[in-house]
Amino acid sequence: MSDAHRYAATPMFEILRYDDTAVVITGGAKGIGYAMACRFAELGATLTLIDIDPDLTHISSQIALKYGVEVNSVYGDVRDSTITEAAAVNAYGSEVDRLIWVNNAGIYPTNLIEDMSDADWVRVIDLDLTATFYGCRAAASAIRSRNGTGVILNISSTAGFRVGNPPGISHYASAKHGVQGLTKALAFELGRDGIRVVCIAPGTVITEGLLQKFGTNVSETDDPYVRLSARMPIQRASLPDDVARTAVFLASDAAAMITGAIIPVDAGHLVL
C-alpha cells in the first residue's frame, strides 16, 4: 500500500498521535517551546528538551507527570553543535519509529545598526541561524543513519518576510530570512530520504519573554494582549499554544505533502 493510500485509510485521531515518535525541542523550557512540548506530550511523544534554563529538569518532570510520557532534559547551549548531535543520536533510539526535530531556540534583542557591536551581531546569528543549521544537520544525520523518516520543523518569524516595528532588528531579520532559506534548501535536499523540512513563522506571540522585554512600557491598565489583538485582522493576538497546535499538525502525517513551506502563524498580520 502506498503512503497516500495508507494515510487515506487511517483515522485522523491516529494520524495525529505520536506514540512511536521522539520529539526534540530546542528552547523547550518556556514560551513557544514549552507549549509545543505539552502538545506533543499530550499526543504520546517521547520528548527531549534542550535549554539553558536552570529549571529545565523540574519543567521536564512536570510535563512527564502530567501527560505520562518520557521527557528527557539536556541542559546545554545549542550553539555547541556537539550538544545537538548527541541529543539526536540519543533521542532517535531503536524504541521509536521516527524523529521530529524542532529548532525553536532563539533570541530577539534590538540594536540600532550604529550601536550594534560585532558581538551583538554574532550572538543573534549564531543562536537564531547557525544553531538551527546544527539542529537540521544532527537530525538529518540521525534519521539517515537508520534509513528512517522524520520531520525537521524550524521556527522563523514574520520578520523573515518583512521588517516593521520595532527598529533595530537587522541581525534578527537576517537570521530569520536565513532560516527560511535553509528550510527550502533542505526540503529539496532531504526529501528523497523521507525527511520533510517545514518552517513556522510566528508573528508577535504573547510569551513571558515578550512581556519582560516590553514590560517597562506596559501599565496596570494596558493589557498587551488586548492592545495587540486590536491590531490584527482576526482581532486576536497569538499565544504560544497557537503555534504549538500548528506544529503538531505540520509534524504529523496529516501534513505529509507539506515540505519546504513557510507557514505564518500571525493572526493575519502579514496581509496588512
MARLUMRO-116868 format. One record per residue: residue in three letters; x negated, y negated, z of N, C-alpha, C, O in turn. Coordinates in steps of 0.05 Angstrom, whole numbers, padded with zeros to 5 digits, always signed. Each point is the difference from the previous one (the first is absolute). Last residue first. Layout:
# MARLUMRO-116868
alaXYZXYZXYZXYZ;...
This chain:
# MARLUMRO-116868
leu+00032-00860+00125+00005-00028+00004-00020-00017-00017+00001-00024+00001;val+00001+00121+00008+00017-00010-00021+00004-00030+00002+00010-00013-00018;leu-00060+00067+00082-00015-00005-00025+00018-00011-00022-00011-00011-00019;his+00047+00037+00106-00015-00025+00001-00015-00006-00027-00003-00023-00007;gly+00063+00098+00042+00005-00015-00024-00015-00025-00002+00005-00017-00018;ala-00014+00082+00089+00027-00013+00002+00006-00017-00024+00016-00019+00002;asp-00094+00078+00009-00003-00028+00007+00026-00015+00002+00000-00025+00000;val-00058+00112-00033+00020+00002+00022+00000-00027+00013-00014-00005+00020;pro-00026+00049-00120+00004-00021+00020+00021+00007+00021+00021+00010-00008;ile-00087+00053-00054+00028-00003+00008+00002-00023+00021-00009+00003+00022;ile-00056+00041-00105-00002-00018+00023+00029-00008+00007+00014-00013-00015;ala-00060+00103-00040+00019-00021+00003-00006-00017+00024-00011+00009+00020;gly-00030+00076-00054-00011-00024-00011+00017-00025+00003-00006-00021-00011;thr+00059+00109+00016-00028-00002+00006-00011-00025-00014+00009-00007-00022;ile+00087+00071+00036-00010-00027+00004-00030+00001+00007-00007+00012+00021;met+00071+00062-00034-00007-00012-00026-00011-00028+00003-00003-00015-00020;ala+00033+00068+00095-00020+00016-00014-00009-00012-00026-00022+00006-00010;ala+00081-00028+00093-00013-00020-00017-00021+00014-00018-00021-00013-00007;ala+00070+00063+00068+00022-00016-00011-00012-00021-00019+00014-00009-00019;asp-00069+00065+00073+00006+00010-00027+00024-00014-00013+00005+00004-00023;ser-00062-00057+00099+00015+00025-00003+00003+00008-00029-00006-00016-00018;ala-00034-00067+00051-00018+00023+00005+00014+00026-00004-00014+00021-00001;leu+00063-00103-00007-00021+00001-00021-00019+00024+00004-00010+00010-00020;phe+00079-00026+00086+00011+00007-00026-00022+00004-00021-00001+00020-00013;val-00023-00051+00098+00010+00028+00002+00011+00009-00026-00004+00023-00009;ala-00022-00113+00017-00023+00018-00001+00008+00029+00001-00010+00017-00015;thr+00075-00084+00026-00009+00000-00028-00023+00020-00003-00002+00015-00019;arg+00033-00032+00105+00020+00016-00015-00008+00002-00029+00004+00021-00013;ala-00057-00076+00068-00003+00028+00007+00019+00018-00015-00007+00021-00010;val+00012-00116+00004-00023+00010-00015-00002+00030+00004-00006+00015-00018;asp+00070-00058+00068+00007-00003-00028-00021+00011-00018+00005+00014-00020;asp-00019-00020+00113+00014+00024-00008+00010-00002-00029+00004+00021-00012;pro-00048-00096+00055-00018+00022-00007+00014+00025-00010-00010+00014-00017;leu+00060-00104-00001-00011+00011+00024-00018+00023-00007+00002+00011-00022;ser+00039-00104-00034-00008+00028+00002-00010+00006+00028-00014-00016+00013;ala+00091-00060-00038-00028+00004-00001-00007+00030+00004+00016+00015+00011;arg+00074-00062-00053-00010+00016+00021-00030+00004-00003-00009+00008-00021;gln+00074-00049-00043+00005-00012+00026-00008+00018+00024+00013+00000+00020;ile-00023+00009-00119+00020+00017+00013+00004-00009+00029+00014+00014+00015;pro-00075-00063-00070+00024+00003-00016+00021+00018+00014+00024-00006-00003;met-00094-00051+00063+00000+00023-00018+00026+00003-00015+00021-00007+00010;arg-00046-00059+00061-00015-00005-00025+00002+00022-00021-00008-00004-00022;ala+00046+00007+00112+00015-00021-00016-00014-00006-00026+00012-00011-00018;ser-00051+00071+00082+00023+00012-00014+00014-00021-00018+00009+00007-00021;leu-00080-00034+00079-00009+00013-00024+00023+00012-00016-00001+00000-00025;arg+00022-00039+00108-00012-00021-00017-00009+00013-00027+00005-00011-00021;val+00027+00067+00090+00022-00016-00011-00011-00020-00021+00011-00003-00021;tyr-00075+00053+00069+00016+00018-00017+00023-00015-00014+00004+00003-00024;pro-00059-00047+00089-00013+00002-00027+00015+00019-00018-00001-00004-00025;asp+00039-00060+00104-00003+00029-00004-00012+00003-00028+00013-00006-00020;asp-00005-00076+00091-00007+00005-00029-00006+00030-00003-00023+00008+00004;thr+00039-00056+00080+00025+00000-00015-00004+00007-00030+00019+00000-00015;glu-00092-00006+00078+00019+00019+00012+00026+00001-00015+00015+00020+00001;ser-00100-00045-00059+00011-00009+00025+00020+00020+00012+00006+00019-00014;val-00095-00016-00056+00026+00011+00006+00010-00010+00027-00013+00006+00020;asn-00075-00017-00061+00019-00016-00015+00029+00008+00005+00018-00010-00013;thr-00096+00054+00051-00001-00027+00009+00020-00018-00014+00005-00022+00009;gly-00016+00115-00033+00014-00005+00025+00000-00028+00009+00019-00010+00013;phe-00056+00063-00092+00015-00025-00003+00015-00008+00026+00018-00017-00001;lys-00073+00096-00001-00015-00018-00017+00014-00028-00002-00014-00020+00001;gln+00055+00092+00047-00024-00010+00014-00014-00021-00017-00009-00020+00011;leu+00081+00064-00050+00010-00017+00022-00023-00012+00016+00001-00023+00008;leu-00021+00087-00075+00010-00025-00012+00009-00020+00022-00006-00023-00002;gly-00021+00110+00028-00023-00016-00009+00009-00027-00012-00013-00020+00004;glu+00078+00084+00023-00013-00012+00023-00023-00019-00009-00003-00021+00011;thr+00076+00033-00085-00016+00018+00016-00011-00014+00025+00002-00025+00002;ile+00065+00011-00092-00001-00009+00028-00013+00022+00017+00013+00018+00009;val-00030-00042-00116+00012+00019+00018-00003-00009+00029-00022-00008+00008;thr+00014-00030-00118-00004-00006+00029+00016+00020+00017+00025+00002-00003;gly-00040+00041-00086-00001-00029+00004-00006-00006+00029-00014+00016+00013;pro-00018+00076-00065+00019-00014+00017-00002-00030-00002-00021-00010-00007;ala-00004+00095-00056-00008-00027+00004+00020-00014+00017+00020-00012-00010;ile-00057+00118-00017+00021-00016+00010-00011-00028+00005-00021-00004+00011;cys-00011+00092-00077-00006-00023+00017+00026-00014+00008+00018-00004-00016;val-00063+00107-00023+00022-00020-00001-00007-00022+00020-00015+00004+00019;val-00020+00094-00070-00010-00024+00014+00020-00022-00004+00005-00009-00023;arg-00013+00126+00014+00013-00026-00006-00013-00022+00016-00007+00004+00023;ile-00026+00099-00056-00001-00021+00020+00014-00025-00011-00009-00011-00020;gly-00014+00097-00026+00023+00002+00018+00001-00020+00022+00013+00005+00021;asp-00077+00002-00095-00007+00017+00023+00023+00003+00020-00003+00010+00022;arg+00006-00066-00100-00002+00028-00010-00008+00019+00023+00002+00024-00004;gly+00003-00119+00021+00026+00012-00006-00001+00029-00008+00017+00016+00008;leu-00089-00084+00015+00006+00023+00017+00026+00015-00007+00005+00021+00011;glu-00040-00102-00058-00022+00018+00004+00007+00026+00013-00010+00022-00007;phe+00073-00094-00004-00007+00011-00026-00022+00022+00003+00002+00021-00013;ala+00024-00068+00089+00023+00015-00009-00006+00014-00027+00007+00023-00005;leu-00070-00083+00041-00002+00027+00011+00025+00017-00007-00002+00024-00001;ala-00003-00115-00028-00023+00015-00011+00000+00029+00010-00005+00019-00015;lys+00069-00079+00051+00006+00006-00028-00022+00018-00012+00005+00019-00014;thr-00018-00052+00102+00023+00019-00001+00005+00008-00029+00004+00024-00005;leu-00067-00091+00020-00010+00026+00008+00021+00021-00002-00005+00022-00009;gly+00030-00111-00004-00015+00010-00022-00012+00028+00005+00000+00017-00018;gln+00044-00061+00088+00019+00007-00020-00014+00010-00026+00010+00019-00013;val-00063-00050+00084+00014+00025+00009+00020+00008-00022+00003+00024-00005;gly-00047-00106-00006-00018+00022-00005+00013+00027+00008-00003+00020-00014;his+00048-00101+00032+00000+00005-00029-00018+00024-00006+00007+00016-00018;lys-00009-00042+00105+00025+00013-00006+00004+00003-00030+00012+00020-00009;ala-00089-00065+00042+00000+00027+00008+00025+00015-00008-00001+00023-00009;ser-00004-00115-00007-00019+00014-00017-00001+00030+00007+00000+00017-00018;ala+00050-00075+00073+00013+00004-00026-00018+00016-00019+00010+00016-00016;tyr-00047-00040+00099+00022+00020+00003+00014+00005-00026+00004+00024-00007;his-00070-00091+00010-00013+00026+00004+00022+00022+00002-00004+00021-00011;ser+00032-00111+00002-00013+00009-00024-00013+00027+00003+00000+00016-00019;ile+00060-00077+00076+00000+00030+00000-00014+00010-00026+00008+00021-00011;gly+00018-00115+00044-00023+00011+00014-00001+00031+00000-00012+00012+00017;pro+00105-00072-00019-00025-00001-00015-00022+00013+00016+00003+00006+00024;pro+00097+00029-00008-00017-00024+00005-00024+00000-00019-00007+00021-00011;asn+00080-00011-00039-00008-00008+00027-00005+00024+00018+00012+00021-00004;gly-00021+00005-00093+00015-00023+00009-00011-00009+00027-00023+00002+00005;val+00001+00067-00097-00009-00011+00025+00016-00025+00007+00002-00018-00017;arg+00012+00118-00042-00002-00029-00001-00007-00011+00028+00004+00014+00020;phe-00011+00079-00042+00015-00009-00023-00003-00030-00003-00006-00010-00022;gly-00030+00057+00096-00013+00013-00023+00014-00007-00026-00009+00007-00022;ala+00042-00034+00107-00023-00017-00008-00016+00012-00022-00017-00013-00013;thr+00088+00059+00055+00009-00016-00021-00021-00021-00009+00001-00011-00021;ser-00036+00102+00062+00015-00023+00009+00011-00015-00024-00010+00003-00022;ser-00031+00101+00051-00010-00025-00010+00016-00023+00012+00004-00001+00025;ile-00025+00112-00008+00016-00023+00009-00014-00026-00010-00022-00006+00009;asn+00023+00116-00044-00015-00024+00008+00019-00023+00008+00021-00004-00013;leu-00024+00117+00002+00018-00023+00002-00016-00023+00010-00009+00000+00023;ile-00002+00104-00069-00015-00022+00013+00018-00024-00002+00009-00008-00022;val+00010+00120+00017+00007-00028-00007-00018-00018+00015-00004+00002+00024;gly+00003+00110-00058+00003-00020+00020+00006-00027-00011+00003-00003-00025;thr-00034+00118+00011+00015-00023-00010+00002-00020+00023-00004+00006+00023;gly-00074+00075-00047+00026-00005+00011+00014-00023-00013-00007-00009-00022;asn-00083+00059+00019+00018+00001-00023+00029-00004+00009+00018+00013-00009;arg-00097-00023+00064+00018+00023+00005+00019+00004-00024+00018+00017+00002;ser-00082-00087-00003-00016+00023+00011+00017+00025+00005-00010+00022+00000;arg+00048-00107-00027-00012+00014-00022-00015+00025+00010+00000+00021-00014;ile+00037-00079+00079+00021+00014-00016-00012+00016-00022+00008+00023-00005;ala-00066-00076+00056+00011+00022+00017+00021+00015-00016+00001+00025+00002;ser-00040-00101-00043-00019+00022+00003+00011+00023+00016-00004+00023-00008;ala+00056-00101+00000-00002+00013-00026-00019+00024+00002+00006+00021-00011;ala+00002-00077+00086+00024+00016-00004-00002+00015-00026+00007+00024+00000;ala-00077-00083+00020+00000+00022+00019+00024+00018-00004-00002+00025+00000;arg-00005-00104-00051-00021+00019-00008+00001+00025+00018-00002+00022-00009;cys+00060-00095+00029+00008+00014-00025-00020+00021-00007+00007+00022-00008;gly-00029-00076+00081+00022+00018+00006+00010+00015-00024+00005+00024+00001;tyr-00072-00090-00012-00010+00023+00015+00022+00020+00006-00004+00024-00002;phe+00030-00105-00039-00015+00018-00018-00011+00024+00014+00002+00022-00010;thr+00036-00087+00063+00021+00014-00015-00012+00018-00020+00009+00023-00004;ala-00066-00078+00052+00009+00022+00016+00023+00015-00013+00003+00024+00004;thr-00035-00102-00047-00020+00022-00001+00009+00024+00017-00004+00023-00008;leu+00063-00100+00008-00004+00013-00027-00020+00023+00001+00007+00022-00008;asp+00019-00073+00087+00025+00001-00015-00003+00014-00027+00020+00010-00011;leu-00095-00022+00073+00022+00014+00013+00024+00004-00018+00012+00021-00001;asp-00090-00068-00032-00008+00026+00010+00023+00016+00012+00003+00024-00006;ile+00010-00114-00022-00003+00018-00023-00007+00028+00009+00010+00020-00011;val-00005-00087+00077+00026+00006-00011-00002+00020-00024+00015+00019-00001;arg-00095-00048+00043+00016+00014+00020+00027+00008-00012+00009+00022+00003;val-00070-00077-00053-00007+00028+00000+00018+00016+00019+00007+00023-00006;trp+00003-00118+00002+00008+00013-00025-00005+00030+00001+00018+00016-00006;asp-00047-00067+00079+00030-00001-00001+00009+00015-00025+00019+00017+00001;ala-00111-00031+00009+00009+00021+00018+00031+00002+00000+00011+00021+00001;asp-00055-00091-00048-00005+00026-00013+00012+00023+00016+00012+00018-00011;ser+00036-00109+00030-00027+00009+00000-00003+00026-00016+00020+00013-00007;met+00052-00098+00003-00003+00029+00001-00029+00008-00002-00014-00007-00019;asp+00056-00083+00013-00006+00008+00028-00007+00030+00001-00007+00010+00022;glu+00034-00053-00103-00024-00014+00009-00008+00007+00028-00023-00005+00008;ile+00102+00043-00046-00024+00009-00014-00025-00014+00010-00021+00012+00002;leu+00101+00007+00065-00002-00016-00024-00027+00005-00012-00020+00005+00014;asn+00072+00065+00047-00024-00017+00000+00000-00016-00026-00001+00012-00022;thr+00062+00065+00086+00001-00022-00019-00025-00017+00004-00007-00007+00022;pro+00037+00119-00004-00008-00026+00010+00004-00022-00021+00005+00006-00023;tyr+00021+00097+00037+00012-00022-00015-00008-00026+00012+00017-00015+00011;ile-00041+00132-00018+00002-00025+00016+00009-00022-00019-00002+00002-00024;gly+00007+00116+00030-00008-00025-00013+00003-00023+00019+00011+00002+00022;ala+00015+00112-00042-00015-00018+00017-00008-00025-00016-00008+00001-00023;asn+00055+00077-00015+00016-00022+00011-00017-00020+00015+00008-00023+00002;asn-00005+00115-00068-00019-00021+00006+00014-00025+00008+00009-00016-00016;val+00016+00125+00014+00011-00027-00001-00022-00020+00008-00009+00000+00023;trp+00027+00109-00061-00020-00019+00012+00011-00028-00003+00005-00009-00022;ile+00028+00119+00020+00008-00027-00006-00020-00019+00015-00003+00002+00024;leu+00003+00108-00057-00011-00022+00016+00012-00026-00011+00000-00005-00024;arg+00028+00119+00027-00006-00024-00015-00010-00022+00019+00005+00001+00024;asp+00017+00089+00006+00000+00004-00029-00008-00024-00016-00009+00002-00023;val-00020+00040+00126+00018-00018-00014-00003+00003-00030-00021+00009-00010;glu-00033+00040+00074+00027+00003+00010+00020-00019-00013+00024+00002+00006;ser-00121+00002-00020+00013+00022-00014+00030+00003+00009+00015+00013-00014;gly-00062-00111+00021-00008+00027+00006+00017+00021-00013+00019-00007-00015;tyr-00035-00099+00017+00010+00018-00021-00011+00028+00004-00016+00010-00016;ala-00009-00079+00077+00029+00000-00002+00011+00020-00020+00020+00013+00006;asn-00115-00025+00007+00013+00012+00024+00030+00001-00003+00012+00019+00010;val-00063-00061-00079-00007+00029+00002+00015+00013+00023+00011+00022-00003;ala-00003-00115-00005+00014+00013-00022-00005+00030+00001+00018+00016-00004;ala-00063-00072+00066+00029+00002+00006+00015+00015-00022+00018+00016+00005;ala-00110-00035-00016+00004+00021+00020+00030+00003+00006+00009+00023+00003;glu-00034-00092-00062-00007+00026-00011+00006+00023+00019+00011+00020-00007;thr+00000-00110+00036+00021+00009-00017-00006+00027-00013+00018+00017-00003;ile-00084-00056+00057+00024+00004+00017+00022+00011-00018+00013+00020+00007;thr-00095-00046-00046-00002+00027+00013+00025+00006+00017+00007+00023+00004;ser-00021-00109-00047+00011+00021-00017-00001+00028+00012+00015+00017-00008;asp-00005-00116+00051-00020+00021+00001+00011+00024-00016+00018+00013+00010;arg+00036-00086+00005-00021-00010-00017-00024+00018+00000-00019-00003-00016;val+00096+00017+00071+00001+00012-00027-00019-00013-00020-00002+00009-00023;asp-00002+00007+00133+00002-00022-00020-00001+00011-00028-00020+00013-00007;gly+00054+00038+00103-00022-00007-00017+00007-00022-00020+00024-00005-00005;tyr+00020+00088+00069-00007-00027+00007-00025-00008-00016-00022+00012+00003;val+00103+00061-00013-00027-00005-00008-00007-00029+00006+00009-00018-00015;ser+00071+00098+00043-00010-00027+00001-00029+00000-00009-00016+00016+00008;asn+00111+00049-00023-00029-00002+00006-00009-00029-00001+00010-00015-00017;val+00086+00077+00028-00011-00026-00007-00029-00002+00009-00005+00001+00024;glu+00094+00074-00041-00028-00004+00007-00009-00027-00010+00004-00007-00023;val+00100+00024+00052-00019+00007-00021-00029-00004+00010-00004-00012+00021;gly+00096-00011+00019-00007+00028+00001-00018+00010-00022+00002+00022-00010;tyr+00037-00112+00037+00009+00013-00024-00008+00030-00001+00008+00014-00019;lys-00028-00074+00095+00027-00008-00009+00010+00018-00023+00023+00007-00001;leu-00112+00004+00036+00020+00008+00019+00029-00006-00010+00018+00016+00004;ala-00092-00045-00056+00001+00030+00001+00022+00009+00019+00015+00019-00007;ile-00034-00111+00004+00013+00009-00025+00004+00030+00000+00021+00010-00007;gln-00069-00046+00079+00028-00007+00002+00015+00008-00025+00023+00009+00001;ser-00116+00002+00001+00013+00019+00018+00030-00006+00002+00016+00019+00001;ser-00070-00078-00050+00002+00025-00014+00015+00021+00017+00017+00014-00010;ile-00039-00097+00049+00021-00003-00020+00005+00026-00015+00023+00007-00005;his-00094-00010+00067+00026-00001+00014+00023-00002-00021+00021+00014+00003;thr-00108-00018-00036+00005+00027+00011+00027+00001+00013+00016+00019-00004;leu-00048-00104-00028+00007+00019-00021+00008+00028+00010+00020+00011-00008;asp-00048-00101+00049+00023+00015+00009+00007+00023-00020+00022+00012+00003;pro-00092-00078-00020-00007+00016+00024+00022+00018+00011-00005+00018+00015;asp-00012-00047-00119+00016-00009+00023-00007+00017+00024+00000+00025-00002;ile-00031-00018-00091-00019-00009+00021+00015-00010+00024-00012-00012+00018;asp+00039+00092-00096+00003-00028+00009-00022-00007+00019-00014+00018+00010;ile+00070+00066-00069-00026-00012+00002+00003-00029+00007+00014-00015-00013;leu+00047+00113+00016+00000-00029+00001-00029-00010+00004-00013+00009+00019;thr+00071+00083-00054-00025-00009+00010+00000-00031-00002+00004-00011-00022;leu+00077+00096+00023-00012-00026-00004-00029-00002+00009-00008+00014+00019;thr+00092+00056-00058-00023+00000+00018-00016-00025-00005-00009-00005-00022;ala+00118+00014+00001-00028+00000-00009-00019+00004+00023+00006-00006+00023;gly+00096+00000-00027-00015+00024+00005-00029+00001-00008-00012+00021+00001;leu+00084-00093+00002+00005+00019-00022-00018+00024+00001-00002+00015-00020;glu-00006-00086+00082+00028+00007+00002+00007+00021-00021+00018+00017+00005;ala-00103-00056-00008+00002+00019+00022+00029+00010+00003+00004+00023+00005;phe-00022-00092-00067-00011+00026-00009+00002+00021+00021+00006+00023-00006;arg+00022-00109+00031+00017+00011-00021-00010+00027-00011+00016+00018-00003;cys-00069-00067+00066+00024+00010+00013+00019+00013-00021+00012+00021+00005;ala-00091-00063-00035-00006+00024+00015+00025+00012+00012+00004+00025+00000;met+00002-00107-00044-00003+00022-00019-00005+00026+00015+00011+00021-00007;ala-00009-00099+00058+00027+00006-00010-00001+00023-00020+00018+00017+00001;tyr-00100-00050+00031+00015+00014+00021+00028+00008-00010+00009+00022+00005;gly-00061-00075-00062-00012+00026+00003+00014+00017+00021+00005+00024-00005;ile+00019-00115-00008+00010+00017-00022-00011+00028+00003+00015+00019-00005;gly-00029-00066+00094+00011-00013-00024+00011+00020-00021+00013+00019+00007;lys-00087+00021+00059+00020-00022+00004+00012-00009-00027-00009+00009-00021;ala-00054+00065+00031+00008-00004+00028+00021-00021+00004+00014+00001+00020;gly-00065+00035-00102+00025+00012+00007+00011-00006+00027+00021+00011+00008;gly-00100-00029-00077+00014-00021+00013+00028+00008+00010+00019-00014-00002;thr-00046+00080-00066-00019-00018+00012+00014-00024+00011+00020-00009-00011;ile+00014+00113-00007+00006-00028-00002-00022-00017+00012-00005+00003+00024;val+00034+00103-00064-00021-00016+00013+00007-00029-00005+00005-00008-00022;val+00046+00110+00019+00002-00028-00007-00021-00015+00016+00000+00000+00025;ala+00029+00107-00059-00017-00017+00017+00002-00028-00010-00004-00005-00024;thr+00076+00092+00013-00016-00022-00011-00016-00014+00022+00010-00005+00022;asp+00065+00073-00025-00025+00012-00007-00020-00020-00012-00015+00006-00017;asp+00103-00034+00048-00008+00020+00019-00027+00013-00006-00015+00007+00019;tyr+00076-00084-00052-00029+00000-00002-00012+00022+00019-00021-00004+00011;arg+00121-00030-00069-00013+00012+00024-00030+00001-00005-00010+00003-00023;leu+00079-00031-00042-00010-00021+00018-00012+00010+00026-00006-00015+00018;ile+00045+00073-00083-00020-00015-00015-00013-00021+00018-00024-00006-00003;glu+00097+00056+00035-00025+00015+00000-00022-00015-00014-00023+00002+00008;phe+00109-00038-00006-00010-00001+00027-00025+00017+00003-00017-00005+00017;met+00064+00002-00101-00015-00025+00006-00011+00000+00029-00022-00009+00004;pro+00036+00101-00060+00017-00020+00013-00017-00024+00009-00023+00003+00007;thr-00002+00058-00093-00006-00002+00029+00018-00021+00013+00002-00022-00011;ala-00009+00045-00085+00014+00021+00015-00004-00001+00030+00011+00016+00014;ala-00054-00077-00075+00029-00003-00005+00016+00021+00015+00023-00005+00007;tyr-00118+00008-00005+00010-00023+00015+00030-00002-00003+00014-00006+00020;arg-00056+00073-00070-00001+00006+00029+00011-00023+00016+00015+00004+00019;his-00025-00015-00112+00023+00017+00006+00001+00007+00030+00021+00002+00012;ala-00095-00051-00042+00024-00016-00005+00025+00016+00007+00018-00011+00013;asp-00103+00053-00011+00004-00018+00023+00026-00015-00003+00015-00004+00019;ser-00017+00098-00068-00015-00025-00001+00005-00017+00025+00020+00003+00014;met-00015+00106-00020+00017-00024+00000-00018-00025+00000-00018-00002+00016;
